[in-house]
Amino acid sequence: MTKYCSSCGKPIYENTVICPNCGCVVAGAGDPLEDKPSIGLRILSFLFPIVGLVLFCVFLGSEPTSAKSYGLWGLVGCIAGCCAIMII
């Protein structure tokens, strides 16, 4: 019991994921699901901004980091397309 819960302050075991006293998830515990955006989907979001918007909406609840990345690349692709149309 060398660690303390960040929520209730009670001592907990080192490898504890959920505090047995308050039920809160312990910060830094375990290996959470990796939320790493796919390079292929980012490129697809850039080339087809509507795909980026759809991916943003689909992944927002489960993978927020990926969702923001896809939305950002979709927005950048939209702005780049508008600039290209204005130049041509």
PyRosetta script that sets phi, psi and omega in degrees:
from pyrosetta import init, pose_from_sequence

init()
pose = pose_from_sequence("MTKYCSSCGKPIYENTVICPNCGCVVAGAGDPLEDKPSIGLRILSFLFPIVGLVLFCVFLGSEPTSAKSYGLWGLVGCIAGCCAIMII")
pose.set_psi(1, 70.5)
pose.set_omega(1, -179.2)
pose.set_phi(2, -103.0)
pose.set_psi(2, -8.0)
pose.set_omega(2, -176.9)
pose.set_phi(3, -108.5)
pose.set_psi(3, 157.5)
pose.set_omega(3, 178.0)
pose.set_phi(4, -125.0)
pose.set_psi(4, 145.2)
pose.set_omega(4, 178.3)
pose.set_phi(5, -67.4)
pose.set_psi(5, 134.2)
pose.set_omega(5, -179.7)
pose.set_phi(6, -75.2)
pose.set_psi(6, -14.5)
pose.set_omega(6, -178.7)
pose.set_phi(7, -93.6)
pose.set_psi(7, -52.6)
pose.set_omega(7, -175.7)
pose.set_phi(8, -104.5)
pose.set_psi(8, -16.0)
pose.set_omega(8, 177.2)
pose.set_phi(9, 84.2)
pose.set_psi(9, 2.1)
pose.set_omega(9, -179.0)
pose.set_phi(10, -78.0)
pose.set_psi(10, 149.7)
pose.set_omega(10, 177.9)
pose.set_phi(11, -69.5)
pose.set_psi(11, 140.6)
pose.set_omega(11, 179.6)
pose.set_phi(12, -136.4)
pose.set_psi(12, 163.4)
pose.set_omega(12, 177.7)
pose.set_phi(13, -69.8)
pose.set_psi(13, 157.3)
pose.set_omega(13, -174.7)
pose.set_phi(14, -60.7)
pose.set_psi(14, -40.0)
pose.set_omega(14, -175.7)
pose.set_phi(15, -97.7)
pose.set_psi(15, 18.9)
pose.set_omega(15, -179.4)
pose.set_phi(16, -72.0)
pose.set_psi(16, 134.9)
pose.set_omega(16, 179.1)
pose.set_phi(17, -97.9)
pose.set_psi(17, -41.0)
pose.set_omega(17, 179.1)
pose.set_phi(18, -121.7)
pose.set_psi(18, 130.7)
pose.set_omega(18, -179.3)
pose.set_phi(19, -64.7)
pose.set_psi(19, 126.4)
pose.set_omega(19, 179.9)
pose.set_phi(20, -72.2)
pose.set_psi(20, -16.1)
pose.set_omega(20, -178.1)
pose.set_phi(21, -85.9)
pose.set_psi(21, -48.1)
pose.set_omega(21, -175.4)
pose.set_phi(22, -112.1)
pose.set_psi(22, -16.0)
pose.set_omega(22, 178.3)
pose.set_phi(23, 85.4)
pose.set_psi(23, 4.7)
pose.set_omega(23, 180.0)
pose.set_phi(24, -80.1)
pose.set_psi(24, 151.1)
pose.set_omega(24, 175.9)
pose.set_phi(25, -73.7)
pose.set_psi(25, 131.1)
pose.set_omega(25, -178.3)
pose.set_phi(26, -80.3)
pose.set_psi(26, 132.2)
pose.set_omega(26, -178.7)
pose.set_phi(27, -62.8)
pose.set_psi(27, 134.1)
pose.set_omega(27, 177.1)
pose.set_phi(28, 76.3)
pose.set_psi(28, 9.1)
pose.set_omega(28, -177.8)
pose.set_phi(29, -85.6)
pose.set_psi(29, 137.7)
pose.set_omega(29, 175.8)
pose.set_phi(30, 66.4)
pose.set_psi(30, -171.3)
pose.set_omega(30, 178.1)
pose.set_phi(31, -115.7)
pose.set_psi(31, 97.4)
pose.set_omega(31, -178.1)
pose.set_phi(32, -65.8)
pose.set_psi(32, 163.8)
pose.set_omega(32, 177.8)
pose.set_phi(33, -57.2)
pose.set_psi(33, 134.1)
pose.set_omega(33, -177.0)
pose.set_phi(34, -76.1)
pose.set_psi(34, 124.1)
pose.set_omega(34, 180.0)
pose.set_phi(35, -106.4)
pose.set_psi(35, 77.7)
pose.set_omega(35, -176.9)
pose.set_phi(36, -115.8)
pose.set_psi(36, 119.5)
pose.set_omega(36, -178.7)
pose.set_phi(37, -66.0)
pose.set_psi(37, 143.3)
pose.set_omega(37, 179.5)
pose.set_phi(38, -78.3)
pose.set_psi(38, 136.2)
pose.set_omega(38, 178.6)
pose.set_phi(39, -64.5)
pose.set_psi(39, -40.9)
pose.set_omega(39, -179.7)
pose.set_phi(40, -62.4)
pose.set_psi(40, -41.4)
pose.set_omega(40, 179.2)
pose.set_phi(41, -71.3)
pose.set_psi(41, -30.2)
pose.set_omega(41, 175.5)
pose.set_phi(42, -66.6)
pose.set_psi(42, -42.4)
pose.set_omega(42, 178.4)
pose.set_phi(43, -64.8)
pose.set_psi(43, -42.5)
pose.set_omega(43, 177.9)
pose.set_phi(44, -61.4)
pose.set_psi(44, -39.8)
pose.set_omega(44, 177.9)
pose.set_phi(45, -64.6)
pose.set_psi(45, -35.2)
pose.set_omega(45, 178.7)
pose.set_phi(46, -70.2)
pose.set_psi(46, -44.6)
pose.set_omega(46, -176.8)
pose.set_phi(47, -73.1)
pose.set_psi(47, -34.4)
pose.set_omega(47, 179.5)
pose.set_phi(48, -128.3)
pose.set_psi(48, 88.6)
pose.set_omega(48, -174.3)
pose.set_phi(49, -56.3)
pose.set_psi(49, -30.3)
pose.set_omega(49, 179.1)
pose.set_phi(50, -64.6)
pose.set_psi(50, -32.9)
pose.set_omega(50, 175.7)
pose.set_phi(51, -65.3)
pose.set_psi(51, -39.5)
pose.set_omega(51, 177.0)
pose.set_phi(52, -61.3)
pose.set_psi(52, -40.0)
pose.set_omega(52, 178.3)
pose.set_phi(53, -66.1)
pose.set_psi(53, -43.1)
pose.set_omega(53, 178.8)
pose.set_phi(54, -64.4)
pose.set_psi(54, -44.8)
pose.set_omega(54, 178.7)
pose.set_phi(55, -63.0)
pose.set_psi(55, -38.1)
pose.set_omega(55, 176.8)
pose.set_phi(56, -58.6)
pose.set_psi(56, -47.6)
pose.set_omega(56, -179.2)
pose.set_phi(57, -66.6)
pose.set_psi(57, -37.4)
pose.set_omega(57, -177.3)
pose.set_phi(58, -70.8)
pose.set_psi(58, -43.4)
pose.set_omega(58, -173.7)
pose.set_phi(59, -92.7)
pose.set_psi(59, -2.2)
pose.set_omega(59, -173.8)
pose.set_phi(60, -59.8)
pose.set_psi(60, -40.7)
pose.set_omega(60, -177.9)
pose.set_phi(61, -76.8)
pose.set_psi(61, -37.1)
pose.set_omega(61, -173.7)
pose.set_phi(62, -97.0)
pose.set_psi(62, -34.9)
pose.set_omega(62, -177.6)
pose.set_phi(63, -135.8)
pose.set_psi(63, 78.5)
pose.set_omega(63, -173.8)
pose.set_phi(64, -63.0)
pose.set_psi(64, -34.0)
pose.set_omega(64, 179.2)
pose.set_phi(65, -66.2)
pose.set_psi(65, -44.2)
pose.set_omega(65, 177.7)
pose.set_phi(66, -64.5)
pose.set_psi(66, -42.1)
pose.set_omega(66, -179.1)
pose.set_phi(67, -60.0)
pose.set_psi(67, -44.6)
pose.set_omega(67, 179.5)
pose.set_phi(68, -64.1)
pose.set_psi(68, -38.0)
pose.set_omega(68, 179.0)
pose.set_phi(69, -65.0)
pose.set_psi(69, -45.1)
pose.set_omega(69, -180.0)
pose.set_phi(70, -65.6)
pose.set_psi(70, -40.4)
pose.set_omega(70, 178.1)
pose.set_phi(71, -64.7)
pose.set_psi(71, -41.2)
pose.set_omega(71, 179.2)
pose.set_phi(72, -64.2)
pose.set_psi(72, -45.8)
pose.set_omega(72, 179.5)
pose.set_phi(73, -66.1)
pose.set_psi(73, -33.9)
pose.set_omega(73, 175.1)
pose.set_phi(74, -64.7)
pose.set_psi(74, -41.3)
pose.set_omega(74, 178.3)
pose.set_phi(75, -65.7)
pose.set_psi(75, -43.4)
pose.set_omega(75, 178.1)
pose.set_phi(76, -63.0)
pose.set_psi(76, -41.2)
pose.set_omega(76, 177.9)
pose.set_phi(77, -63.4)
pose.set_psi(77, -38.3)
pose.set_omega(77, 178.2)
pose.set_phi(78, -65.4)
pose.set_psi(78, -45.0)
pose.set_omega(78, 178.8)
pose.set_phi(79, -64.8)
pose.set_psi(79, -42.4)
pose.set_omega(79, 178.8)
pose.set_phi(80, -63.8)
pose.set_psi(80, -39.5)
pose.set_omega(80, 178.3)
pose.set_phi(81, -65.2)
pose.set_psi(81, -41.4)
pose.set_omega(81, 178.1)
pose.set_phi(82, -63.9)
pose.set_psi(82, -41.9)
pose.set_omega(82, 178.2)
pose.set_phi(83, -64.0)
pose.set_psi(83, -40.3)
pose.set_omega(83, 179.6)
pose.set_phi(84, -64.6)
pose.set_psi(84, -39.4)
pose.set_omega(84, 178.6)
pose.set_phi(85, -66.5)
pose.set_psi(85, -39.5)
pose.set_omega(85, -179.4)
pose.set_phi(86, -68.4)
pose.set_psi(86, -33.8)
pose.set_omega(86, -179.5)
pose.set_phi(87, -74.3)
pose.set_psi(87, -40.7)
pose.set_omega(87, -177.2)
pose.set_phi(88, -80.7)
pose.dump_pdb("model.pdb")
